[in-house]
């Protein structure tokens, strides 16, 4: 963390009446926003975020509406804190910053993954969808093209093959064909969904059970299979001895337990998993050329293009593994 960033964080923090800062820690794991854990002089913990430019002020209104609804359903939700001026964000140098109350919990990398893990994650997502279906709300903020097959295909096909990483130039047509084929599943069960329920956006108890979802920036109206596919994709990437078939079957059983009124079929869940895996492969490939969307690790990689190519390869390999084993 640079001295310039530390000064900026203190400047943003001065807009709140939350005591002085005693410690700042950068939190990794996010693909888009920059996130910091702040401890104030009274040893109270907060989360401070600088939002990417794809987000605007309407997002804060969405977060408040959705959090209030889910709190009524007994969910732990990120609570936006107000500044001294009564706003739920700070605008500084054309950047939007916000502060949340810290929600205690553990991330997936800090817990032991037991046999019930995949069932319980599926169950938690089912419960979330069950509780969201009664909220008839259209989010004000929309990320351009988010989870839109046609949007990504148009962007991808406008880029000449020679600009893509060499190892993907021959595979691009296969990727696109499979993306189109598996996108059919997205025509089913539309409602308000999380949009990004990967395992990184779940908090767990000390015993390894999921407690809540975080990161409310991507809520949208769409198919539940977007969430199902994305959550499954993240579970399939975990370093675990459990076979992919076990993870998928346990997740589906858990989801049905949490949301019994919505029957999800094995073939649909598998297709959703493949679709989201391919969608992310394509998105990382696009950004390996454009370098305009995803946050990248400049300590481990020389360029954003290199990091995004590695991400694309990881997901393309996962798709091939899923196709072989499931």
Secondary structure, DSSP 8 states (H G I E B T S, - for coil): --HHHHHHHHHHHTTS-S--EEEEEEE---SSSEEEEEEETTS-EEEEEE--TT--THHHHHHHHHHHHHHHTT-----B---TTS-SSEEETTEEEEEEE----B-GGGS---TTHHHHHHHHHHHHHHHHTT-----S---TTTT-HHHHHHHHHHS-GGGS-HHHHTTHHHHHHHHHHHGGGGGS-EEEE-S---GGGEEE-TTS-EEEE---TT-EEEEHHHHHHHHHHHHHTS--SS-HHHHHHHHHHHHHHH-TTS---HHHHHHHHHHHHHHHHHHHHHHHHH--SS---TTT-SSHHHHHHHHHHHHHHHHHHHHHH-
